[in-house]
């Protein structure tokens, strides 16, 4: 079984492989009766979701219908959960159904009993409003659902490592009710071509001056965390290299994904290794979060997102969520090769947190 690998977290997910017929209802993951997603995306989704299921028993189904007539979306979701075997006793209760009804412009996320503790209705409702809605408005539901699935998968990976999800980190200790308490939620998400659908903010001069590169990697990283805590996605601050800005400015950011990035990095223990005017920051208490890369320019360390995209790969279906790109030949790959270690085919930093994910099915990389 081949593991999918891509850059993380700013590169957009590549997705997925086989189109399953509607009649084959117990197999496959994607059932697109409304023809919303392209055939290549359906195939990529199938491969990606199959690997997620092998990794964590998280059985995700995507169902797109043109109409449900006089029925309610809640009733149809419950019926389809039963058809797909999601919610029964046993392993299939670890399932999630994404149901979109075209003429109603409604998306419902229905959660199996075995996942309600991780995905309560308040949380999935928040994801619909703050993640999926933007992508549907931009007529790109496929990408929005892929990134939403990434957020769900992260919660399952945390649980697999016996780590409690802590929403208080988003506001310096105050718990967000929409992220913590319930399963299932629905809301209107229409493909409306409504102009700029994604999160774009503009910081004032005072805030711009707060979020600046410093003469230490740790100082710049701390200012990056402060920028994330500010909850305003304006990447045109003096934290990033010039090569990073086109990537950040093109990224289809949403409020939910910005929260997700903050949760990834805030409060984590890390180690910094410098080699001349480049540096890498990797985490020593979290095996899921990929490293950050830095360049010293005019005496100040700036985060290099372009180097992150080149050198980090996100993996699905194996014992690690990321690995250093073995094909990279850039200055970072050359400078830090001596502190990388090969574990089951994944390149990781030898002093980082290299705990392996406990797979439900032991899939070998290859």
Beta strands, then each sheet from edge to edge (+ up, - down):
strand 1: 4-6
strand 2: 30-32
strand 3: 59-65
strand 4: 95-101
strand 5: 106-111
strand 6: 185-188
strand 7: 270-275
strand 8: 278-283
strand 9: 292-297
strand 10: 300-303
strand 11: 312-316
strand 12: 322-324
strand 13: 340-343
strand 14: 346-349
sheet 1: 1+ 11- 12+
sheet 2: 2+ 3+ 4+ 5- 6+
sheet 3: 7+ 8- 9+ 10-
sheet 4: 13+ 14-
end
